[in-house]
C-alpha cells in the first residue's frame, strides 16, 4: 500500500474514532498535519467511498470473504475453549519400501 493510501486510511480511521464525519477536507487536514504529501484525489476518493459504506462493518469484516481469511491468535484459543479436547492420535510408522540399493543391484549395473 502506498504512503498516500495509508495516510488517508489512518486519517479516516481517526475521524471515525473521534465521531467526526469523514470528508475529503478533514482527511486532507489530518494528512497535512502529519506532514505527509498525498495526491489531491486520494482524500476525495476515500471520502466518497466511506460515505456509502459503514466503517464499522469494514473494520469488523477485515478477515472475512474471499478464499480463506487470516487466522487471528484469538481464534484458536476461542475454539479450544468451546470445543472439548480431542484425543491425540498416534502416528503409526509405515514400513519402509525396499529400494534397488537394498537388493544389491541398480539400473546401471
N, C-alpha and C positions, 0 to 999 in steps of 0.2 A: 504494500500500500504506500503510495506516495505521501510525502510530508504534508502536502496540501489537503489531501483527503483525510489524513489522520488528524490534522489540526481542526478541520471542520467537524469531524466526528466528535472529538473531545469537547469542542465548543458547544455543539448541540446537546451533548450529554450534560454539560454543566448547566446550560439554560434549563433543560428539562428537570434536573435535580433541584434547582432553585425555584421551580414553579413559574418560570418566566416563559412566555410564548416564544417559540423558536421562529425567528425571522432572519432574513438574509442580512439585514442591517446589524442585528445583535450578534450574529455569528461573526460578521466582519469585525465588529468592535472587539470581541474577545480575541480573535486571531491577531489583530493589530496590537492589542495589549500584551500579547505573548511574544511579540517581535517575530512573528512568522509571516513570510511573504507567500501569499496564495494567489492563484489566478482569479480574476474577478467573477468567473462563472461558478466557482465551487460553492460559495455561500448561498447563492440563489438556488442552485441545484439541490443542495441539502435541504433548504427551507421548503422548497416546492415538494420534495419527496416526503418530508416529515409532516407536512400539513394534511396529507392524505392518509398517513399511517399512524397507528398508535405506537408511540415509542416504547411503552411498557411491553407490548407484545413483541417488539423487535428485540428487546433486551432478554426477555424470558425464553424466547424461542431460538436462541443462538445455535444450539446443537441439534435442533430438530429438522426434519426434512432431508431430502437428498439421500444419498447412498450411505447410510450409517453415520450418525453423528459422532462427535467426540465424546469419549467417556470421561466423566469427571471423577475426581478422587472420592467424592461423597457417594456416588452411585454404587460402587461395590460394597461400601460399608453399610449403606441402607439396605441393600439386597441381602447382605449377610445377617442383618438384624431381623429381617422379616421372614426369611426362609430358614427352616431347620437345617442343621448341619448335615450334609450328605456324607455317607460313608466313603472313605477314601479307597479307591480300587488299587490293588497292587498290580504292577505290570509284570506279566509273565515273560520270561526270556524265551525268545524263539530260537530253535536250534539253528546254528549257522549252516548255510549251504556249503557243500564242498566245492572248492574251486579246482580248476585244472592243475594248479600248482600243488594242491594237496594229493593228487593222484599220481604225481610223478611224471607227467608229460604236459607238453604245451603245444600250441598251434605251430610253432616254428621249430620243433624238434625234427 
